Amino acid sequence: MQSSIPYRNCLIHIESFQLTHSSGWIPRFTLMRQDDVPSCRDRLDKVFWSKDEADEFALEDAMQWIDQN
């Protein structure tokens, strides 16, 4: 998956991560809007077995967040 995806008036940067080498992947995204401070969101309540799964969830979560705001 691309790490930066344009959506509406934002650029979504996907940055899923692991707390430790043997832990699951935590979805994270950063939104960048024109003339605005970047917004970052970690979903510590969601853990996935693979980075791809976490990235996919982070992208869907970011799009929902943009649509609601």
GUGU-672265 format. One record per residue: x, y, z of N, C-alpha, C in turn; residue in one letter. Coordinates in steps of 0.001 Angstrom, whole numbers, padded with zeros to 6 digits, always signed. Example, Ala and Ser with C-alpha at 12.3 -4.5 7.8 and 13.67 -1.06 7.14 Angstrom:
<rs>
+013190-005690+007800+012300-004500+007800+013200-003300+007800A
+012850-002250+007080+013670-001060+007140+012900+000030+007870S
</rs>
This chain:
<rs>
+000849-001183+000000+000000+000000+000000+000890+001240+000000M
+000464+002243-000757+001169+003517-000728+001129+004067+000682Q
+002156+004809+001056+002144+005387+002396+001441+006737+002450S
+001259+007407+001296+000541+008685+001256-000517+008634+000162S
-001764+008912+000546-002891+008808-000366-003692+010114-000321I
-003928+010749-001476-004789+011930-001477-006252+011513-001341P
-007004+012279-000532-008437+012029-000358-009098+013350-000016Y
-010047+013740-000847-010714+015042-000725-009678+016150-000655R
-009710+016978+000353-008751+018076+000449-007589+017750+001388N
-007320+016458+001574-006288+016016+002519-005294+015076+001855C
-004162+014919+002506-003211+013881+002164-003129+012976+003388L
-003448+011696+003203-003417+010722+004297-002075+010010+004235I
-001333+010068+005330-000051+009368+005416-000217+008203+006397H
-000023+006983+005918-000194+005774+006733+001132+005431+007401I
+001099+005204+008724+002319+004973+009493+002121+003885+010552E
+001487+002775+010231+001249+001726+011226+002579+001259+011814S
+002539+000829+013078+003782+000510+013779+003589-000643+014766F
+004716-001184+015232+004737-002206+016273+005377-001607+017520Q
+004827-001937+018700+005441-001478+019949+006726-002246+020230L
+006722-003541+019967+007913-004377+020096+007982-005287+018885T
+009116-005903+018687+009324-006747+017506+008311-007888+017415H
+007881-008428+018539+006967-009580+018523+005501-009203+018739S
+005197-007912+018802+003805-007496+019032+003067-007311+017710S
+001757-007124+017801+000949-006869+016618+001153-005452+016105G
+000537-005164+014973+000654-003856+014329-000499-002943+014743W
-000165-001703+015074-001140-000705+015514-001349+000297+014377I
-002607+000513+013966-002871+001460+012880-002616+002903+013314P
-001949+003650+012436-001705+005073+012677-001803+005798+011336R
-002403+006981+011392-002389+007838+010210-002166+009275+010615F
-001653+010038+009676-001504+011476+009826-002224+012131+008653T
-003053+013122+008959-003755+013880+007921-003073+015221+007749L
-002847+015589+006504-002310+016906+006201-003303+017622+005310M
-003761+018773+005802-004684+019620+005036-003947+020892+004671R
-004405+021534+003604-003774+022793+003220-003908+023808+004342Q
-002830+024504+004614-002821+025588+005603-003320+025151+006975D
-003006+023922+007379-003444+023426+008681-002334+022576+009292D
-002367+022448+010591-001412+021610+011307-001774+020144+011072V
-000790+019283+010831-001101+017860+010633-001792+017260+011863P
-002718+016339+011621-003426+015634+012686-003015+014177+012646S
-002669+013632+013798-002228+012243+013879-003192+011460+014757C
-003440+010203+014383-004324+009369+015189-003771+007953+015262R
-003565+007477+016484-003190+006086+016745-004419+005357+017242D
-004656+004164+016758-005788+003358+017221-005250+002251+018118R
-004982+002593+019368-004428+001636+020316-005427+000559+020707L
-006701+000769+020358-007727-000231+020657-007817-001301+019567D
-007031-001166+018501-007031-002130+017396-005610-002641+017185K
-005450-003947+017100-004142-004552+016841-004325-005602+015750V
-003416-005606+014770-003516-006519+013643-002257-007371+013539F
-002386-008545+012930-001262-009466+012784-000248-008986+011759W
-000699-008235+010748+000238-007796+009705+000164-006280+009514S
+001246-005737+008991+001301-004305+008697+000275-003946+007624K
+000112-004801+006628-000858-004521+005565-002278-004386+006110D
-002659-005275+007044-003993-005188+007652-004151-003894+008438E
-003121-003544+009207-003176-002316+010002-003238-001090+009100A
-002458-001099+008017-002469+000024+007076-003835+000173+006412D
-004430-000937+006029-005750-000893+005396-006797-000318+006348E
-006752-000755+007606-007677-000220+008602-007428+001279+008813F
-006154+001677+008900-005809+003089+009114-006354+003962+007983A
-006258+003480+006746-006771+004239+005617-008287+004398+005700L
-008997+003312+005991-010456+003380+006132-010852+004304+007274E
-010128+004220+008393-010407+005057+009552-010179+006533+009214D
-009107+006826+008497-008808+008208+008111-009900+008768+007199A
-010332+007971+006230-011381+008428+005321-012690+008707+006058M
-013036+007854+007022-014242+008079+007818-014097+009357+008649Q
-012934+009578+009209-012685+010763+010025-012831+012024+009178W
-012284+012010+007959-012404+013154+007051-013872+013384+006697I
-014587+012319+006376-015993+012440+005975-016873+013006+007100D
-016523+012729+008349-017321+013178+009490-016988+014617+009901Q
-015836+015112+009492-015421+016458+009914-015466+017457+008806N
</rs>
